[in-house]
Amino acid sequence: MTYEKVCTVADIPELGVIAVEVGETPVALVRRGDEVFALHDVCSHAEVRLSEGEVYDDTLECWLHGSCFDIRSGKPTGPPATKPVPVYSVKIDGDDVLVSLSKES
């Protein structure tokens, strides 16, 4: 897998979310304590930025219609979304956050 540095851990608010780009792919980074999760930054229901939503527990809630997604799996946990959003692999290297869009083979 190829990883790209996208930010530092300190750039992501604890229990918060920020938007980054990996190449031309929009990615929402969610921080839960020492862990960082990466999801495709487009809601599968309304095609708006998930990074503008709210984080609670292990859920990222879309700001527009309230669709909820599990930050670990990308699966919807609350309507109206019924399709998951892709999740991406994350590595922490010192203070740097690296994301890979590649699928493991």
TORSEVEX-569488 format. One record per residue: residue number from 1; residue in three letters; x, y, z of N, C-alpha, C, O, CB in turn. Coordinates in steps of 0.2 Angstrom, whole numbers. Glycine has a CB too. Layout:
<rs>
R, nr, rest, n.c1, n.c2, n.c3, ca.c1, ca.c2, ca.c3, c.c1, c.c2, c.c3, o.c1, o.c2, o.c3, cb.c1, cb.c2, cb.c3
R, NUM, Ala, X, Y, Z, X, Y, Z, X, Y, Z, X, Y, Z, X, Y, Z
...
</rs>
This chain:
<rs>
R, nr, rest, n.c1, n.c2, n.c3, ca.c1, ca.c2, ca.c3, c.c1, c.c2, c.c3, o.c1, o.c2, o.c3, cb.c1, cb.c2, cb.c3
R, 1, Met, 4, -6, 0, 0, 0, 0, 4, 6, 0, 10, 6, 3, -5, 0, 6
R, 2, Thr, 2, 11, -3, 5, 18, -4, 2, 23, 1, -4, 24, 0, 6, 20, -11
R, 3, Tyr, 5, 26, 5, 3, 30, 10, 5, 37, 8, 10, 39, 6, 4, 29, 17
R, 4, Glu, 0, 42, 10, 2, 49, 8, 1, 53, 15, -4, 52, 18, -3, 52, 3
R, 5, Lys, 6, 57, 17, 5, 62, 22, -1, 67, 21, 0, 70, 16, 12, 65, 25
R, 6, Val, -5, 68, 26, -11, 72, 24, -11, 78, 30, -14, 83, 28, -17, 69, 24
R, 7, Cys, -9, 77, 36, -9, 82, 41, -5, 79, 47, -2, 74, 46, -16, 83, 43
R, 8, Thr, -5, 82, 52, -3, 80, 59, -8, 78, 63, -14, 80, 62, 2, 85, 62
R, 9, Val, -7, 74, 68, -12, 72, 73, -15, 78, 76, -21, 79, 77, -10, 67, 78
R, 10, Ala, -11, 83, 78, -13, 89, 81, -18, 93, 77, -22, 97, 80, -7, 93, 83
R, 11, Asp, -18, 92, 70, -23, 96, 66, -30, 94, 67, -34, 97, 65, -20, 95, 59
R, 12, Ile, -31, 88, 69, -38, 85, 70, -40, 86, 77, -37, 83, 82, -38, 77, 68
R, 13, Pro, -45, 90, 78, -48, 90, 85, -50, 84, 88, -53, 79, 85, -54, 95, 85
R, 14, Glu, -48, 83, 94, -50, 77, 98, -58, 76, 98, -61, 81, 99, -47, 76, 105
R, 15, Leu, -60, 70, 96, -67, 69, 95, -70, 74, 90, -76, 76, 90, -71, 70, 102
R, 16, Gly, -66, 75, 84, -68, 80, 79, -67, 77, 72, -64, 71, 72, -65, 86, 80
R, 17, Val, -68, 81, 67, -67, 79, 60, -64, 85, 56, -66, 90, 57, -73, 76, 57
R, 18, Ile, -60, 83, 51, -57, 88, 47, -57, 85, 40, -58, 79, 39, -50, 90, 48
R, 19, Ala, -57, 89, 35, -57, 87, 28, -50, 88, 25, -47, 93, 26, -62, 91, 23
R, 20, Val, -48, 83, 21, -41, 83, 18, -43, 80, 11, -48, 77, 9, -36, 79, 22
R, 21, Glu, -38, 81, 7, -38, 78, 0, -32, 73, 0, -26, 74, 2, -37, 83, -6
R, 22, Val, -33, 67, -3, -28, 62, -5, -28, 62, -13, -33, 58, -15, -29, 55, -1
R, 23, Gly, -23, 65, -16, -24, 66, -23, -30, 70, -24, -30, 76, -22, -25, 59, -27
R, 24, Glu, -35, 68, -28, -41, 71, -29, -47, 68, -25, -53, 70, -27, -43, 71, -37
R, 25, Thr, -46, 64, -21, -51, 61, -17, -52, 64, -10, -47, 65, -6, -49, 53, -15
R, 26, Pro, -58, 66, -9, -60, 70, -3, -60, 64, 3, -63, 59, 2, -66, 74, -3
R, 27, Val, -57, 66, 9, -57, 61, 14, -58, 65, 21, -56, 71, 22, -50, 58, 15
R, 28, Ala, -63, 62, 25, -64, 65, 31, -60, 61, 36, -60, 55, 37, -72, 64, 33
R, 29, Leu, -56, 65, 40, -52, 61, 46, -55, 63, 52, -57, 68, 54, -45, 64, 46
R, 30, Val, -57, 57, 56, -60, 58, 63, -55, 55, 68, -52, 50, 67, -66, 53, 63
R, 31, Arg, -54, 59, 73, -50, 57, 79, -54, 55, 85, -58, 59, 87, -45, 63, 80
R, 32, Arg, -52, 50, 87, -55, 47, 94, -49, 45, 98, -47, 40, 98, -60, 41, 93
R, 33, Gly, -47, 50, 103, -42, 49, 107, -35, 48, 103, -33, 53, 99, -42, 43, 111
R, 34, Asp, -32, 43, 103, -26, 41, 100, -27, 38, 93, -22, 37, 89, -21, 37, 104
R, 35, Glu, -33, 37, 91, -34, 34, 85, -37, 39, 80, -40, 44, 81, -39, 28, 86
R, 36, Val, -35, 38, 73, -38, 42, 68, -41, 37, 63, -38, 32, 61, -32, 46, 65
R, 37, Phe, -47, 39, 60, -50, 35, 55, -51, 39, 49, -52, 45, 49, -57, 33, 58
R, 38, Ala, -51, 36, 43, -52, 40, 37, -58, 37, 33, -59, 31, 32, -46, 39, 32
R, 39, Leu, -63, 41, 31, -69, 39, 27, -69, 44, 21, -67, 49, 21, -75, 40, 32
R, 40, His, -72, 41, 16, -74, 45, 10, -78, 51, 12, -83, 50, 16, -77, 41, 4
R, 41, Asp, -76, 57, 10, -79, 63, 13, -85, 65, 9, -86, 71, 7, -74, 69, 13
R, 42, Val, -89, 60, 7, -95, 62, 3, -101, 57, 6, -100, 51, 5, -94, 61, -5
R, 43, Cys, -106, 60, 8, -112, 56, 11, -115, 52, 5, -116, 54, 0, -117, 60, 14
R, 44, Ser, -116, 45, 6, -119, 41, 1, -126, 42, 0, -129, 40, -5, -118, 34, 4
R, 45, His, -129, 46, 4, -136, 48, 3, -137, 54, -1, -141, 55, -6, -140, 49, 10
R, 46, Ala, -134, 60, 1, -135, 66, -2, -129, 70, -5, -130, 75, -8, -138, 71, 4
R, 47, Glu, -123, 66, -5, -118, 69, -9, -115, 76, -6, -114, 80, -10, -119, 69, -16
R, 48, Val, -115, 76, 0, -112, 82, 4, -106, 80, 8, -106, 74, 9, -118, 86, 8
R, 49, Arg, -102, 85, 10, -96, 83, 14, -98, 81, 21, -102, 84, 25, -92, 90, 14
R, 50, Leu, -96, 75, 23, -97, 72, 29, -93, 76, 34, -94, 76, 40, -95, 65, 30
R, 51, Ser, -87, 79, 32, -83, 82, 37, -86, 89, 40, -83, 92, 44, -76, 84, 33
R, 52, Glu, -92, 91, 37, -95, 96, 40, -100, 94, 45, -104, 98, 48, -99, 100, 35
R, 53, Gly, -100, 88, 47, -105, 85, 52, -102, 84, 59, -97, 87, 60, -107, 78, 49
R, 54, Glu, -105, 81, 63, -104, 80, 70, -101, 73, 71, -104, 68, 68, -109, 82, 75
R, 55, Val, -97, 72, 76, -94, 66, 78, -97, 65, 85, -96, 69, 90, -86, 65, 78
R, 56, Tyr, -99, 59, 87, -101, 56, 93, -100, 49, 94, -101, 45, 89, -108, 58, 95
R, 57, Asp, -97, 47, 99, -96, 40, 100, -91, 37, 94, -86, 40, 93, -102, 35, 101
R, 58, Asp, -94, 32, 91, -90, 30, 85, -94, 31, 78, -94, 28, 74, -89, 22, 85
R, 59, Thr, -97, 37, 78, -102, 39, 73, -100, 46, 70, -99, 51, 74, -109, 39, 76
R, 60, Leu, -101, 46, 64, -100, 53, 60, -107, 54, 57, -110, 50, 53, -95, 53, 55
R, 61, Glu, -110, 60, 59, -117, 61, 57, -117, 67, 52, -113, 72, 53, -121, 64, 63
R, 62, Cys, -120, 65, 46, -120, 70, 41, -125, 76, 43, -130, 75, 46, -123, 67, 34
R, 63, Trp, -122, 82, 41, -126, 88, 43, -132, 90, 40, -136, 93, 42, -121, 94, 42
R, 64, Leu, -133, 87, 34, -139, 89, 30, -145, 85, 32, -150, 88, 33, -137, 87, 23
R, 65, His, -145, 78, 32, -151, 75, 33, -150, 70, 39, -155, 66, 41, -153, 70, 27
R, 66, Gly, -145, 70, 43, -144, 66, 49, -142, 59, 48, -142, 55, 52, -150, 66, 53
R, 67, Ser, -140, 57, 42, -137, 50, 41, -131, 49, 45, -127, 54, 46, -135, 49, 33
R, 68, Cys, -131, 43, 48, -125, 42, 53, -121, 36, 50, -124, 31, 47, -128, 40, 60
R, 69, Phe, -114, 37, 51, -110, 32, 48, -105, 29, 54, -102, 34, 57, -106, 34, 42
R, 70, Asp, -104, 23, 54, -99, 20, 59, -92, 22, 56, -90, 21, 50, -99, 12, 59
R, 71, Ile, -88, 26, 60, -81, 28, 58, -76, 23, 57, -71, 24, 53, -78, 33, 63
R, 72, Arg, -77, 17, 59, -73, 11, 58, -74, 7, 52, -70, 5, 48, -73, 6, 64
R, 73, Ser, -81, 6, 50, -83, 2, 44, -86, 6, 39, -86, 4, 33, -88, -3, 47
R, 74, Gly, -88, 12, 40, -91, 16, 35, -99, 14, 34, -102, 17, 30, -88, 16, 28
R, 75, Lys, -101, 9, 37, -108, 7, 37, -113, 12, 40, -111, 15, 45, -109, 0, 40
R, 76, Pro, -118, 13, 36, -123, 18, 39, -126, 15, 46, -128, 9, 46, -129, 19, 34
R, 77, Thr, -127, 19, 51, -130, 17, 57, -137, 20, 58, -140, 19, 63, -125, 18, 63
R, 78, Gly, -139, 25, 54, -145, 28, 55, -147, 31, 48, -143, 33, 44, -144, 34, 60
R, 79, Pro, -154, 31, 47, -156, 33, 41, -156, 41, 40, -154, 44, 45, -164, 31, 40
R, 80, Pro, -156, 43, 34, -159, 40, 28, -154, 36, 24, -156, 33, 19, -162, 45, 24
R, 81, Ala, -147, 36, 25, -142, 33, 21, -143, 25, 22, -145, 23, 27, -135, 35, 23
R, 82, Thr, -142, 22, 16, -143, 14, 16, -136, 11, 13, -135, 5, 14, -149, 12, 12
R, 83, Lys, -132, 15, 10, -126, 13, 7, -120, 15, 12, -120, 21, 14, -125, 15, 0
R, 84, Pro, -115, 11, 13, -109, 13, 16, -105, 18, 12, -106, 18, 6, -105, 7, 18
R, 85, Val, -100, 21, 16, -95, 25, 12, -89, 22, 13, -88, 18, 18, -95, 33, 15
R, 86, Pro, -84, 22, 8, -78, 19, 9, -74, 21, 15, -74, 27, 16, -74, 20, 2
R, 87, Val, -70, 17, 18, -65, 19, 23, -58, 17, 20, -57, 13, 16, -67, 15, 30
R, 88, Tyr, -53, 21, 23, -46, 20, 20, -42, 19, 26, -43, 20, 32, -44, 27, 17
R, 89, Ser, -36, 16, 25, -31, 14, 29, -27, 20, 32, -26, 24, 28, -26, 8, 26
R, 90, Val, -26, 20, 38, -22, 26, 41, -16, 23, 45, -17, 18, 49, -27, 30, 46
R, 91, Lys, -11, 27, 45, -5, 25, 49, -3, 32, 52, -4, 37, 49, 1, 23, 44
R, 92, Ile, -1, 31, 58, 2, 37, 62, 10, 36, 62, 12, 31, 65, -1, 38, 69
R, 93, Asp, 13, 41, 60, 21, 40, 60, 23, 46, 64, 24, 52, 61, 24, 40, 52
R, 94, Gly, 25, 45, 70, 27, 51, 74, 21, 55, 75, 16, 53, 78, 33, 55, 71
R, 95, Asp, 21, 61, 73, 15, 66, 73, 11, 66, 67, 6, 69, 66, 17, 73, 75
R, 96, Asp, 14, 63, 61, 11, 63, 55, 5, 58, 54, 6, 52, 56, 16, 62, 49
R, 97, Val, 0, 60, 50, -6, 56, 49, -5, 54, 41, -5, 59, 37, -13, 59, 50
R, 98, Leu, -5, 48, 40, -4, 45, 33, -10, 41, 31, -12, 37, 35, 3, 41, 32
R, 99, Val, -12, 42, 25, -18, 38, 22, -17, 35, 16, -13, 38, 12, -24, 43, 21
R, 100, Ser, -19, 29, 15, -19, 25, 9, -26, 24, 6, -30, 22, 10, -15, 18, 10
R, 101, Leu, -27, 25, 0, -33, 24, -4, -33, 17, -7, -38, 14, -9, -34, 29, -9
R, 102, Ser, -27, 14, -7, -26, 7, -10, -29, 2, -6, -30, 2, 0, -18, 5, -10
R, 103, Lys, -32, -3, -10, -35, -9, -7, -29, -14, -5, -25, -15, -10, -40, -12, -11
R, 104, Glu, -29, -18, 0, -24, -23, 2, -26, -29, -3, -31, -30, -4, -25, -25, 9
R, 105, Ser, -20, -32, -5, -21, -38, -10, -19, -44, -6, -19, -49, -9, -17, -37, -16
</rs>
